[in-house]
Amino acid sequence: MGTEGNTIVGVAGNADVKDIIRYISHIITSALDVKPSECLLNNYNSITMSAVNMMLKLFPELTKELNALASKFTEIQEASKKLVGIRDVGKYADNVLTIFTTYNVDPGIYAVFAALQAMEVARTCGENDAKFFLVRTLLAGSLPFNLYRVLLDYLSMDHKFPINLLKALLETI
């Protein structure tokens, strides 16, 4: 089966698709329980702008990508705000992944951005408020990766195939 102790993390090889789905549900459920504080909500825009500016400063090589996302930033933020209050894990996953695919948001860029928001909210409102953004950082990496795992394991594909395909394609550049 490829799972041990009801977790798929740290276990080599394929996992039962149901175990991956249970894990995804577990991660989403833990995120759904995190609510924004009044301080976070009152300072959301300044926290976000500080994170954007910090990201541009730290990653000038991503300026083109960040500017492309910035032009859609208001739409992305409005779509993200609609996630607050969703209790159904399937609906939550659908909405998050729809945001990523509709706007072609790179999960890695989003994860760094959310982590920077967490740093800023910790400074502004306190450490406990950082969890609101850190669960988004976790989801940004976890959802796309585990969706990828579900597809590979559901189709009984060797996990090395997409890696070898990527390596071969990178060699053509």
N, C-alpha and C positions, 0 to 999 in steps of 0.2 A: 504494500500500500504506500510506503514512503513517508508515513507520518508516525510520530512518537509523542506520547503524552498529550494528545489533542492539540498539537501545534504542527505547523508546516515549516516554521522558521528554524533554520539550522539543520534541516534534514535534507540529505542529498537525494537527488533523483526525483522521479515523478511522484506526484501526490494524487490521492483520490480527488477528483473534481469536487465532490461534496465537501471534503475537508477544506479545500481552498475557499469555497463559497462560505463555509462556516467561519473561516478566519476573516474573510472580507466583512462579513456581517458583524463579527466581534469588533473589528477596527472601527467600522462606521458607528456602531452602537456607542462605543466609548467616546467618539467625537460628538454624537448627538447630545450627550449629557453635559457638555461644556457650554455654558451660557455666557454671553458678554456682560460685563459689569456696566454700571451707569457711567463710570469714568471712561471706560473703553468707548462706549457709544458716543459720549460727549466729545471725545478727542479723536474719533475715528479718522476724520479727514487729515488732521495734522500728523497723526501716527503714520498714515498711509503715505503722505507726501514726504515725510522724513525717510521712510523706507525706500521710496522711489529715488530720492536724491542720494541716499547712501549707496544704493545699488549702482547707480550711474557712476558714482565716485570709485567704488570698489571694482567694478567690471566695465571699464570704458570700452573694452573690446566687444561688449554686447550692446553698445549704444544703438545700433541699427535695429536690433531685435526689440529692445526696450522701447524705442520710439514707435515702432510698429504697433506694439501692444498699447502704448500710451494713447494712441489715437482711438483705441477701442476701450480705453480704461473705464470710462463712465458706464458703458454697456456691461462690461465684465463685472464691475463692482455691483451694479444693480442686480444682475443675475445671481451674484454670490450672496447678496443680502437676502434673497428669496430662499436661500438654504436654511436660514435660521427658522426654527420651528417645525421643520419637516421631521417626522418621527419614523417614517417608513424607510427601512434601509435600502430597498430596491429603488424607491423614488429618489432618495438622496444620491445613490450611486449614479443613477441615470442623469440627474441634474448636474452633478459635478463633471462627469465624463462628457456630457453635452456641451458644457461651457468650454472644456478643454478642446473638444473637436470643432465646435462652431467657430471659435476664435483662434484655433491652432496655437493654443497656449502650451508652451514647452513645460512639462511638469517639473523639470529641474529648475528652470528659471522661476517658476511659481513657488517652488519649495524654498529657494533662497529668499525670495521676496517675503514670503510669509514668516520665515525665520527672522528677517530684519524687522518686520512688523512686531514680532514677539519681543525682540530686544527693545524696541522703542516703547512698546506698551509697558514693559517691565520698568523702564526708566520713568515713564509718565504716571502710571497707575499702580505699579507694584508687581512683584514677581508672579503672584497667583493669576493675574490677568494674561500673562504670556501664554498660558495653556490654550487659550482661545485660538491663537494663531499657530501654535505648535501642533495642534491636532490637524490643522490644515496642511502643515508641512508634512506630517506623517501620511495623510491621505494622498497628497500630491505624488508621493513616491509609491505608496502601497497600492492604490487602486489601479493605475496603469500597469504596474509590474504584475500584480496578481491577475488582472484581466489577461495579460500575455500568458501567464502560467496556465490559466483555465483553458485558453485556446490550445496551447501546446499539449496539455495533458488530456483534454477532451478529444483531440484529434490523434492522440497517442504518438505524437511527434517526438523525436529525439531532441532534447534541449540544446544539443550542439549544432543542429541544423541552422537555426537563425543566426547564431553567432558566426558560423563559418560563412554563411551567406553575406553577412555584414562585412566580415573581413575581406571577402572576395570583392565586394562592391567598393570598399574603401581603397583597395589596390588599383581600381580603375580610375581614380581621381588623380 
